[in-house]
Amino acid sequence: MTTTPRPPRIDALDVPAEVVAAQVEALVTRLRSQRLSVGQSAELRHLVDPCDTPFARLACTHPEKCSTETSDPKWDAWLAARIAEHDAAWNAAHTTAGGTA
């Protein structure tokens, strides 16, 4: 007959708060580093995008195809709202205790 080993007692699993704090800090540091690495990779991919330069030239070679405040009067307000939403989300995600990013 096989017996199931008993789990350790809870007091045997207790860890000092300093140890937990150090483990959490190490985890946060590692995750921040990974997030930064992912962001840098995305930016590098963008910089070597073969379509980026031709796409950027479209506005110069075809200005008649570009929207302006006269062709789309709601554009400026829409864009301002998107920028404000982005800034608010970025600040909320990057605010540190006692200050801002």
N, C-alpha and C positions, 0 to 999 in steps of 0.2 A: 504494500500500500504506500502510495506517495503522499507525503505531507506537504502542505503549502507552508513556506517559511513565513514566520510572523514578521510584519513590518516593524521597523524600529520605533521605539517610543518617541513621542513628539519632543520630549525634552532632549533627546539625542540629536534631533534635527535642528535645534535652536542655533541660530547664528547671531553673533553680536551685530548690532546696528552698524558699526563702523565697517564691518566686512561687507554687509549688504550695500551700504553707501558706496564703497569702493567698486563693487561689482557693477552697480548701476552706472556709476560714472564711466567705467571702462566701456560698458555697452553703449552709452550715449556717445562717447568719443568715437567709437568704431562706426556707429551708424552715421554720425556727421561726416566722417571721412568718406564713407561709401557714397553718401548723397552728393558730396562735393565732387567725387570722382565721376559719378554718373552725369552730373551737370557739365563738367569739363568735357567729357566725351561727346555729349550732345552738341556743345558749342564747336568742338573741333569738326564734327561731322558737318555742321552747318557751314563752316569756313571752307571746306573742300567740296561743297555741293556744286557739281558742274552746271546746274540749272540756276544757281543763285544770280550770277552776273547777267545772263540773258533776261531773267525775270526782272531784275532791277532796271534794266534798260527799257523795258516796255513803256514805262511812264514817259521816258524821254522821247522815244520814237513814235509814240501814239498818244500825245497829250489829249486828243479829242476823246479818248476812251476812259479818261480819268474822271472820277466824280469830283465835283466841287461843291461848295456850300450853295451855289445857285442851282446846280442840277439835283442835289439831294439835301434840302434844307435841314433834315433831321440828323444828318450824318455827324456833324460836330457834337451835338448833344449826346448821341449814341456813343461816339468814341470817347468822349469825356467820362461818361458813366462807366464804360468798360475799364478805362484806365483807373478810375477811382476804386472800382471793385477789385481790380488786380492789386493795387497798392494796399488796400485794406486787408486782403487775404495774405499778401506777402508779409505785411507788418504783424498780423496775428500769428503767422507761422514762425516768425523770426524774433518775436519779442522775448527778451530775457527778463528774468526777475529784477524788478527795480528800474527798468529802462526799456529803451527800444533798440531795434537792431542797428 
